[in-house]
Amino acid sequence: MSLPVEKATYRARASSSAGFGMSSKGNSQIAIDCEILADGFQGERIAWVGTFSPNTTDRTIESLQIMGWKGDDLAELDAGCDVARLMPDEFDLACDIDVDQDGVERLRAN
């Protein structure tokens, strides 16, 4: 069963991967693969994406810390790292509906 496209909060943990990229506005981003722990959706995955811009960096770092990251060097979260070890905490993952350019709704982790 996949996650429904509706605003909800799920118990989750960081799971298998992390990666860096660029947003359409040219800002650095990090994506963390999250595994849902909630009954009925256990094992489902959704990527959380944080952006590093002058207005969002502090909030992105705070979100990574809520996920359990205790480090101070973002490079340790690069591709191939053991995300489950670096971010061991369970956390509440808020999800909301996002609408793309074509009007298609999808679930987005906040």
C-alpha positions, -999 to +999 in steps of 0.1 A: +000+000+000+014+034-009+011+066+011-021+085+002-017+120-014-031+138+016-018+161+043-006+138+072+022+133+097+039+099+100+064+084+124+095+078+103+133+073+104+160+081+079+169+050+060+190+040+031+204+070+013+212+107+012+224+128-017+231+164-026+219+182-057+207+216-070+173+232-069+158+248-100+168+282-084+204+271-082+205+264-044+222+234-030+198+207-017+200+175+003+176+146+000+172+120+028+153+088+021+128+083+049+111+050+059+076+053+073+070+033+106+033+039+110+009+009+110-007+004+076+022+022+058+052+005+075+081+003+051+068+029+026+095+054+016+094+091+008+123+115+003+126+146+024+144+175+007+161+204+024+175+235+007+205+255+015+198+291+007+203+323+028+167+320+041+165+282+046+199+268+057+193+271+095+159+253+091+175+226+070+202+220+096+176+219+123+155+193+104+186+171+100+192+173+137+156+164+144+162+133+123+191+125+146+222+139+129+248+149+155+275+159+131+288+193+120+302+184+085+275+180+058+300+161+037+295+131+060+259+129+046+271+125+010+261+096-012+271+062+001+270+072+038+253+050+064+222+073+069+206+049+094+237+051+116+242+089+113+205+096+118+192+069+141+163+088+157+126+083+150+108+115+142+075+129+130+076+135+093+050+160+081+038+155+045+017+178+024+003+179-011+024+195-038+011+203-073+035+203-102+035+225-133+011+201-150-014+202-122-005+167-109-007+163-072+020+144-053+030+139-017+059+160-004+077+155+029+082+188+047 
